Structures are given as structure tokens and as C-alpha cells.
Amino acid sequence: MAQRVLPTRALLPLALLGVMSVDGRLTEREKRAKKAPEWKPPNYGYEGSTDELSADLKKQAVDPWSAAKKSKKSNKPILLLTTKPGCPACMVLKAQMNNRTELPELLKRFVFVMADQSDAQSMKYTKKLLKPAEHPTYVPSTMFLRPGAIGAELDITGPNEKAPYFLASSELLIEGMNAALDIVAEERARTQEGWREEIRALHAEHRPEFDGVEDLIAQHEGKLLSLLKTVRAELNPGSGGSASDGSESTDSETPGDKEEL
């Protein structure tokens, strides 16, 4: 079959547009278009946007499946930051985090969890860590949890009502971290004062003549829960010496109890 060739008059409009020459060959303009540079995500006006955290920040990050155990052991709140490779807003946030000199020291007061939205396994354990709270579908997202308590979310959100966990700047992130530390400190103080009052009440009921309870409390400051259990066991042998600090227990299965990856 003979090759069908477009007549010259059919090619003329394309030639006038600079897309194709009259004889049907590619013009320099089309050749350049075929060799377009590789696409790069925008940096939203922030120079140096990156998909990588600095070494100082990255070494503090832990995986979602080990976060609950580490938080319970260290008694530190959890900072859960979820990002996705190639996400422009995530890259800007990481770049800003890298440039905040105070952030590495501040992160030491948290169990810092880096979750990857594109990694199914990472998200599986992240959702277990948050349950029953729901994980947001957008990135970057930042959530805070009470020390050692699965699903015990701290009520810290950003200014965007439709995306409350979108703390997409280092300034908002650090504000949220400081707010989380304040809440945990206040709750801890209230709980410890409750333990002190219970110890005083137990002694007043069982040993009203004993006047050294304040010295005993002061001596064991920082170990009040352990002291309370001891006092309960001594004064109420039938109680079993059990104690509760008012927070959700983490003795049940946590991400990583069955599986360390």
C-alpha cells in the first residue's frame, strides 16, 4: 500500500505555529519540547525544600511499632509526624525543621515518630498507635499522644478548621510541642497531688499518731506511685496494693508486642 503523505497546504498551518516544518520534519522547538527537563516539585517559596531531615533530627525518630513501649518506658509524650515522599508541603516543613537550631533539643522531650503515608506497614502500626482516634488523610499531619497511653490524644490543633492537624510550618510545630509539654506537666502535677492526698488520708485513717508522713512523701518525691502502692499494701493488706494513675493502661498489646520489625 502506498504511503499517504499530507499535502503541503495541510502542513502550512503547523509550520506557521513553529511546531512542524513544511516538509514534515520536527522543528527545533518541538525537539526542545521532547527534551523537557525532569519535573521538580515546587518549594512554595522556601529555598532548600527537601525530603530528608537533618542527621540530628533523623537519629531521634523511631518507628510507629516501637513508639508505645518507648513512651511508656521514658514517660515522654509521643509526637507523631506523618509525611509522604514528594509532598511539596512536607518538603517545606522538613527544610524549616532542619533550620531550627532549638528543635533537636526540644525533640529529646518526646518520643518522635516519623510515619510514611506511602508505606502500608508504617500506616498499619500508626493507626494501631492512634486507635480509637482516626488518622487524618492529608499530609503533613502532626498529632500528640499522652505518655505511654495508646489512643490518648492531646487536643492540640492548628488554625485550619478543615485540616486541624496540618501544622505545616516549623513555627506551628514548635508551638504545638510546647503546648503538649505544658498539658502533660499540668496533668502530671494534678495526678501526683492526688497521690499525695491519698497517702495522707490513708495515714490519717490508720495511723493518726504518725506525724512523719510529710517527710516520707518528700523523701520519695518522684516515686509517688511506688510509695502509694507500698503504703496501701502496709495499711490495707486486703487491698492488694493496686493503684491507678488515671491514664489508660498500656499493658495490653501494643504495636510491636508481637512483632519487632
C-alpha positions as CSV (number, residue, x, y, z in Angstrom):
1,M,0.0,0.0,0.0
2,A,1.3,3.4,-1.0
3,Q,2.3,5.7,1.9
4,R,-0.2,8.5,2.5
5,V,1.5,11.9,2.6
6,L,-0.2,15.0,3.8
7,P,-0.2,17.7,1.2
8,T,1.9,20.8,1.8
9,R,-1.1,23.0,2.3
10,A,-2.1,20.8,5.3
11,L,1.2,21.2,6.9
12,L,1.4,25.0,6.4
13,P,-0.7,26.0,9.5
14,L,1.6,23.8,11.7
15,A,4.7,25.4,10.1
16,L,3.3,28.9,10.8
17,L,2.9,27.9,14.5
18,G,6.5,26.7,14.6
19,V,5.5,23.1,15.5
20,M,6.5,21.4,12.3
21,S,8.4,22.4,9.2
22,V,6.8,22.4,5.8
23,D,8.5,19.2,4.8
24,G,7.1,17.4,7.8
25,R,10.3,17.3,9.9
26,L,10.4,18.3,13.6
27,T,11.4,21.9,14.3
28,E,13.9,22.9,16.9
29,R,11.0,24.0,19.1
30,E,9.5,20.5,19.1
31,K,12.8,18.9,19.7
32,R,13.3,21.1,22.8
33,A,9.8,20.2,24.0
34,K,10.7,16.4,23.7
35,K,13.8,17.0,25.8
36,A,12.0,18.9,28.6
37,P,13.8,18.9,32.0
38,E,12.7,16.4,34.7
39,W,9.8,17.8,36.8
40,K,10.7,19.0,40.2
41,P,8.2,19.7,43.0
42,P,7.8,23.4,43.8
43,N,9.2,24.7,47.0
44,Y,6.3,27.0,47.8
45,G,8.7,30.0,48.0
46,Y,11.0,28.4,50.6
47,E,14.5,27.8,49.4
48,G,16.1,24.4,50.1
49,S,12.9,22.3,50.5
50,T,13.9,18.7,51.0
51,D,12.6,15.2,51.5
52,E,15.2,14.5,54.1
53,L,15.5,15.6,57.8
54,S,18.9,16.5,59.1
55,A,21.0,13.8,60.8
56,D,20.4,15.4,64.2
57,L,16.6,15.1,63.8
58,K,16.6,11.8,62.0
59,K,18.5,10.0,64.7
60,Q,15.8,10.8,67.2
61,A,13.0,9.4,65.1
62,V,11.5,6.0,65.9
63,D,9.2,3.7,64.0
64,P,5.5,3.6,64.9
65,W,5.6,-0.1,66.1
66,S,8.1,0.7,68.9
67,A,6.7,4.1,69.9
68,A,4.3,2.9,72.6
69,K,6.9,0.9,74.5
70,K,9.4,3.7,74.4
71,S,6.9,6.3,75.5
72,K,5.8,4.1,78.5
73,K,9.4,3.4,79.5
74,S,10.6,7.0,79.2
75,N,7.3,8.6,80.4
76,K,7.5,11.1,77.4
77,P,4.6,12.2,75.2
78,I,4.5,11.0,71.6
79,L,4.9,13.4,68.7
80,L,3.6,11.7,65.5
81,L,4.6,13.4,62.3
82,T,3.2,11.8,59.1
83,T,4.6,12.9,55.7
84,K,4.9,11.5,52.2
85,P,7.9,11.5,49.8
86,G,7.5,14.1,47.1
87,C,4.8,16.1,49.0
88,P,5.7,19.8,48.5
89,A,4.3,20.9,51.8
90,C,6.1,18.1,53.6
91,M,9.4,19.1,52.0
92,V,9.0,22.7,53.1
93,L,8.2,21.6,56.6
94,K,11.3,19.4,56.7
95,A,13.5,22.1,55.4
96,Q,12.2,24.5,58.1
97,M,12.7,21.9,60.8
98,N,16.3,21.4,59.6
99,N,16.9,25.1,60.1
100,R,15.5,25.4,63.6
101,T,18.5,25.0,65.9
102,E,16.4,24.6,69.0
103,L,14.4,21.6,67.6
104,P,16.9,18.8,68.3
105,E,17.0,19.6,72.0
106,L,13.2,20.0,72.2
107,L,12.6,16.7,70.4
108,K,14.5,14.9,73.3
109,R,11.5,15.6,75.5
110,F,9.3,13.5,73.1
111,V,9.1,10.1,71.5
112,F,9.4,11.3,68.0
113,V,7.6,9.1,65.4
114,M,8.1,9.6,61.7
115,A,5.3,7.8,59.7
116,D,5.3,7.5,55.9
117,Q,1.9,7.7,54.4
118,S,3.1,5.9,51.3
119,D,4.3,2.9,53.3
120,A,1.4,0.5,54.1
121,Q,3.2,-1.2,57.0
122,S,4.1,2.2,58.6
123,M,0.5,3.3,58.4
124,K,-0.8,0.0,59.8
125,Y,1.1,0.5,63.0
126,T,0.4,4.2,63.1
127,K,-3.3,3.6,63.1
128,K,-2.9,1.0,65.9
129,L,-1.0,3.5,67.9
130,L,-3.8,6.1,67.5
131,K,-6.8,3.8,67.9
132,P,-9.6,4.7,68.6
133,A,-8.6,8.2,67.3
134,E,-8.7,8.5,63.5
135,H,-5.6,9.3,61.5
136,P,-6.0,12.2,59.1
137,T,-5.8,11.6,55.4
138,Y,-3.8,14.7,54.5
139,V,0.0,15.3,54.9
140,P,1.9,16.7,56.6
141,S,-0.1,15.9,59.8
142,T,1.0,16.2,63.4
143,M,-0.6,14.6,66.4
144,F,0.4,14.4,70.1
145,L,-0.3,11.5,72.5
146,R,0.0,11.2,76.2
147,P,2.9,9.3,77.7
148,G,2.5,5.6,77.3
149,A,-1.2,5.7,76.6
150,I,-2.4,4.2,73.3
151,G,-5.0,6.4,71.6
152,A,-4.8,9.1,74.4
153,E,-4.6,12.1,72.0
154,L,-3.7,15.5,73.3
155,D,-6.1,18.2,72.0
156,I,-3.6,20.3,70.0
157,T,-4.6,21.5,66.6
158,G,-3.7,24.2,64.1
159,P,-5.6,27.2,62.7
160,N,-7.1,25.3,59.7
161,E,-10.5,24.0,60.8
162,K,-10.9,21.7,57.8
163,A,-7.4,20.2,58.4
164,P,-6.8,20.7,62.1
165,Y,-3.6,18.6,62.2
166,F,-2.0,20.5,59.4
167,L,0.9,22.1,61.3
168,A,2.7,22.8,58.1
169,S,5.4,25.2,59.4
170,S,8.2,24.8,62.0
171,E,6.7,27.7,63.9
172,L,3.3,25.9,64.3
173,L,5.0,22.6,65.1
174,I,7.1,24.1,67.9
175,E,4.1,25.9,69.3
176,G,2.3,22.5,69.4
177,M,5.2,20.8,71.0
178,N,5.4,23.4,73.8
179,A,1.6,23.2,74.3
180,A,1.8,19.4,74.6
181,L,4.6,19.6,77.2
182,D,2.5,22.1,79.2
183,I,-0.6,19.9,79.2
184,V,1.4,16.8,80.2
185,A,3.1,18.7,83.1
186,E,-0.2,20.0,84.4
187,E,-1.8,16.6,84.2
188,R,1.2,15.0,85.9
189,A,1.1,17.6,88.7
190,R,-2.6,17.0,89.3
191,T,-2.1,13.2,89.4
192,Q,0.8,13.4,91.8
193,E,-1.1,15.7,94.1
194,G,-3.9,13.2,94.1
195,W,-1.4,10.5,95.2
196,R,-0.1,12.7,98.0
197,E,-3.6,13.3,99.2
198,E,-4.4,9.6,99.2
199,I,-1.2,8.8,101.2
200,R,-2.1,11.5,103.8
201,A,-5.7,10.1,104.0
202,L,-4.5,6.5,104.5
203,H,-2.1,7.5,107.3
204,A,-4.7,9.7,109.0
205,E,-7.2,6.8,109.0
206,H,-4.9,4.0,110.1
207,R,-2.1,5.8,111.9
208,P,-3.3,9.1,113.2
209,E,-0.5,9.3,115.7
210,F,2.2,9.0,112.9
211,D,3.4,12.5,112.1
212,G,6.2,11.7,109.6
213,V,4.0,11.2,106.5
214,E,5.1,14.5,105.0
215,D,8.8,13.6,105.5
216,L,8.0,10.2,103.9
217,I,6.4,11.9,100.9
218,A,9.2,14.4,100.5
219,Q,11.8,11.5,100.7
220,H,10.1,9.6,97.9
221,E,9.2,12.6,95.7
222,G,9.3,11.4,92.1
223,K,8.4,7.9,93.1
224,L,5.0,8.7,94.5
225,L,3.1,5.9,92.7
226,S,5.5,3.3,94.0
227,L,5.2,4.8,97.5
228,L,1.4,4.8,97.3
229,K,1.4,1.1,96.4
230,T,3.7,0.4,99.4
231,V,1.5,2.4,101.8
232,R,-1.7,0.8,100.6
233,A,-0.2,-2.7,101.0
234,E,1.0,-1.9,104.5
235,L,-2.1,-0.2,105.7
236,N,-4.7,-2.1,103.8
237,P,-3.3,-5.7,103.4
238,G,-6.6,-6.9,101.8
239,S,-6.5,-4.3,99.0
240,G,-3.7,-6.0,97.1
241,G,-1.8,-2.8,96.8
242,S,-3.1,-1.9,93.4
243,A,-3.0,1.7,92.1
244,S,-4.2,3.6,89.1
245,D,-2.8,6.9,87.9
246,G,-6.0,7.7,85.9
247,S,-4.4,7.1,82.5
248,E,-5.2,4.3,80.1
249,S,-3.0,1.3,80.7
250,T,-0.5,0.2,78.0
251,D,-0.1,-3.4,79.4
252,S,-2.3,-4.7,76.6
253,E,-0.9,-5.5,73.2
254,T,0.9,-2.6,71.6
255,P,2.3,-2.2,68.1
256,G,5.5,-4.2,68.4
257,D,4.5,-6.5,71.2
258,K,4.1,-9.4,68.8
259,E,6.3,-8.1,66.0
260,E,9.5,-6.1,66.1
261,L,10.4,-5.2,62.5
